[in-house]
């Protein structure tokens, strides 16, 4: 994961703290049921560079989905706090979309708001480009508060040496619907989709 995404999509905490790499013993996503058979990896056309896994979505898929008013709301739980974080995509310009990120407490009382500069769909796509030798991807059905989703689940390791598992819903292009971070077998953070739109 690229550090810019931390500022853009959360501007805040550990939301996208993953960086390309693979955990020796990655945590397991919440499995709802066995998925229907799918290819073993995202489309080869989504590979941005040699040595990196294909990304879960193309820039075109992201551009078509993350239109004005589209939003994702997450519950971000760490050992110290619970925060609600909402990303809303706004009209931008030729350089891309603008993202408004709102952080609230557990009672949904706003704490802060950050608005990004215009960001292209190609840049968003690059945020999910993981180094192939240090990462892995599999298909799995994942259950979060917002529902059950067929996902591409990437396992990696972040800059702090923590194991990270990021689940991207196949029919919901955008940020992962679930990101679980552990270190030395202990939970560090869990970011889980609780609402989204438009439907």
C-alpha positions in Angstrom: 0.0 0.0 0.0 1.2 3.5 -0.7 1.6 6.0 2.2 -0.4 8.5 0.2 -3.5 6.4 0.7 -3.2 6.7 4.5 -3.6 10.5 4.2 -6.2 10.4 1.4 -8.6 7.7 2.5 -8.2 8.2 6.2 -6.0 11.1 6.6 -6.0 9.8 10.1 -4.9 6.5 11.5 -4.0 3.0 10.5 -6.7 2.6 7.9 -4.4 1.6 5.0 -1.2 1.0 6.9 -0.3 -2.0 4.7 2.7 -1.9 2.4 3.6 -4.5 -0.2 4.7 -7.8 1.3 3.4 -11.1 2.6 2.9 -12.4 6.1 4.4 -15.9 6.8 1.2 -16.8 8.8 -1.5 -14.3 7.7 -4.7 -13.8 9.7 -7.8 -15.4 8.4 -10.7 -13.3 7.1 -14.2 -13.9 8.5 -15.6 -16.6 6.3 -19.3 -16.6 5.7 -19.5 -19.7 3.4 -17.7 -21.3 0.5 -17.6 -19.1 -2.5 -18.5 -20.1 -6.1 -15.5 -21.0 -8.2 -13.7 -18.0 -9.5 -10.3 -17.4 -11.1 -7.4 -17.8 -8.7 -6.3 -14.2 -9.1 -7.7 -10.9 -10.4 -7.3 -10.2 -14.1 -3.8 -10.1 -15.5 -4.7 -6.8 -17.2 -4.8 -5.3 -13.7 -1.1 -5.9 -13.2 0.5 -2.5 -13.1 4.2 -3.5 -13.2 6.4 -6.6 -13.3 6.9 -8.1 -9.9 3.5 -6.9 -8.5 0.3 -8.8 -8.2 -2.7 -7.7 -10.3 -4.8 -5.1 -8.4 -8.3 -6.1 -7.4 -9.9 -3.5 -9.7 -8.9 -1.6 -12.8 -8.8 2.2 -13.0 -11.9 2.0 -15.2 -13.9 0.0 -12.7 -12.9 2.4 -9.9 -13.9 5.4 -12.1 -17.3 3.9 -12.9 -18.1 3.1 -9.2 -16.6 5.9 -7.2 -18.8 8.6 -8.7 -20.1 11.8 -7.0 -21.9 10.9 -3.8 -20.5 7.3 -3.5 -19.5 6.6 0.1 -17.9 4.0 2.3 -18.4 4.0 6.1 -16.1 2.0 8.3 -15.7 1.0 12.0 -12.0 1.3 12.9 -11.2 -0.5 16.2 -7.8 -0.5 17.8 -6.7 -1.4 21.3 -7.2 2.2 22.4 -10.3 3.4 20.6 -13.2 2.9 18.2 -13.7 5.4 15.4 -16.3 5.7 12.6 -14.7 6.8 9.4 -16.7 7.9 6.3 -15.2 8.5 2.8 -17.4 10.3 0.3 -16.3 10.8 -3.3 -17.0 14.2 -4.8 -16.8 15.6 -8.3 -13.3 16.6 -9.1 -11.6 17.8 -12.3 -9.5 16.4 -15.1 -7.0 15.3 -12.4 -9.5 13.1 -10.7 -12.0 12.8 -7.8 -12.0 14.6 -4.5 -12.5 12.5 -1.3 -14.0 13.9 1.9 -13.0 11.9 4.9 -14.9 12.3 8.2 -13.8 10.8 11.5 -16.3 10.4 14.3 -16.4 8.8 17.7 -18.2 5.6 18.5 -21.4 7.6 18.9 -21.0 9.1 15.5 -20.1 12.6 16.8 -17.8 14.2 14.2 -14.2 14.8 15.4 -12.5 16.0 12.2 -12.9 16.3 8.5 -10.3 16.2 5.7 -10.8 16.9 2.0 -8.2 15.5 -0.4 -6.8 17.1 -3.6 -8.1 15.6 -6.8 -6.9 12.0 -7.2 -7.0 10.0 -10.4 -8.5 6.5 -10.7 -5.1 5.2 -11.8 -3.6 6.5 -8.5 -6.4 4.8 -6.5 -5.7 1.6 -8.4 -2.0 1.8 -7.6 -2.8 1.9 -3.8 -3.7 -1.8 -4.0 -0.6 -2.9 -6.0 1.3 -5.5 -3.8 4.8 -6.8 -4.4 4.4 -10.3 -5.8 7.2 -12.1 -4.0 6.1 -10.8 -0.6 2.3 -11.0 -1.0 -0.4 -13.4 -1.9 -4.0 -13.2 -3.0 -7.0 -15.6 -2.8 -10.7 -15.6 -3.4 -12.9 -15.9 -0.3 -16.4 -15.0 0.9 -16.0 -12.4 3.7 -18.6 -11.3 6.3 -18.6 -7.8 7.6 -21.2 -5.6 9.4 -22.4 -4.3 6.0 -23.0 -7.9 4.7 -21.4 -10.9 3.0 -19.1 -10.3 -0.1 -17.1 -12.3 -2.5 -13.6 -10.9 -2.1 -10.0 -10.9 -3.3 -8.1 -11.2 -0.1 -4.6 -10.0 -0.1 -2.1 -10.9 2.6 0.9 -8.7 3.2 3.1 -7.2 5.8 3.4 -3.5 6.7 6.3 -1.2 7.4 6.1 -2.0 11.1 6.3 -5.7 10.5 2.7 -6.4 11.2 0.6 -9.0 9.3 -2.1 -7.4 7.2 -5.0 -8.9 5.5 -7.1 -6.7 3.1 -10.4 -8.0 1.6 -11.7 -6.2 -1.5 -15.3 -7.0 -2.5 -15.5 -8.0 -6.1 -18.8 -6.1 -6.7 -17.8 -3.0 -4.7 -14.7 -1.5 -6.3 -12.9 0.8 -3.9 -11.1 0.4 -0.6 -11.0 -2.9 1.2 -14.2 -3.8 3.1 -12.1 -5.4 5.8 -8.6 -4.8 6.9 -7.2 -6.8 9.8 -3.8 -6.1 11.3 -2.0 -8.3 13.8 1.5 -8.4 15.2 3.1 -11.3 16.9 -0.3 -12.9 16.9 -1.9 -10.0 18.7 -4.6 -7.8 17.2 -3.6 -4.3 16.3 -6.5 -2.9 14.2 -9.7 -4.0 12.5 -11.3 -1.7 9.9 -14.7 -3.0 8.8 -17.3 -1.7 6.3 -20.6 -0.9 8.1 -22.4 1.0 5.3 -21.9 2.1 1.7 -23.7 3.7 -1.2 -25.1 4.2 -3.7 -26.7 0.8 -3.7 
